[in-house]
Amino acid sequence: MLLLREIEERDNDIIGQIVQRSLEEEGLKMQGTAYYDPYLFELYDYYQKPDRQYWVLEKDGTVIGGIGVGPFDEKEKVGEVQKLYIIKGERGNGYAHQLIKKAMDFGTQHYDALYIETFASLSDANHLYSRYGFEKLEAPLNGTEHSACDTWLIRRYPRMAD
């Protein structure tokens, strides 16, 4: 049985491990990636503000992945899709679609655009993002924390008339 739920404090270690293991598997254990984010093992606390959220995906009671949305540029109302990772044995089952849809639903309620920093080598992830309307940028937005990333994407939401 699948369960998509908000992060709980007890999820901190497992989500941190999933992020680091996934990056290691892709040869991306390097400075300037989520691997070294200072709050990686404290995600519950980080996502306790109204403009951010992290969801954990459980399968039969075991955490297999997650996704977050948080602020990137508050002045411009740009949010960021953060830490979309699924354990290796569960990839390819459509779970990333469930996660990205959840993140985008949240994004439309809180931001005018969603931004993603990733790597060109992660072709499956990039295909997923393209499928959901994210467009490639030539350079990162100002304020990036993940300087090692080489691919930047954005999805803008139409502004409602006043």
Sequence and secondary structure as in RCSB ss.txt:
>XXXX:A:sequence
MLLLREIEERDNDIIGQIVQRSLEEEGLKMQGTAYYDPYLFELYDYYQKPDRQYWVLEKDGTVIGGIGVGPFDEK
EKVGEVQKLYIIKGERGNGYAHQLIKKAMDFGTQHYDALYIETFASLSDANHLYSRYGFEKLEAPLNGTEHSACD
TWLIRRYPRMAD
>XXXX:A:secstr
 EEEEE  GGGHHHHHHHHHHHHHHTT  STTSGGG TTGGGHHHHT STT EEEEEEETTEEEEEEEEEEEETT
TTEEEEEEEEE GGGTTSSHHHHHHHHHHHHHHHH SEEEEEE TT HHHHHHHHHTT EEESS  TT S TT  
EEEEEE      
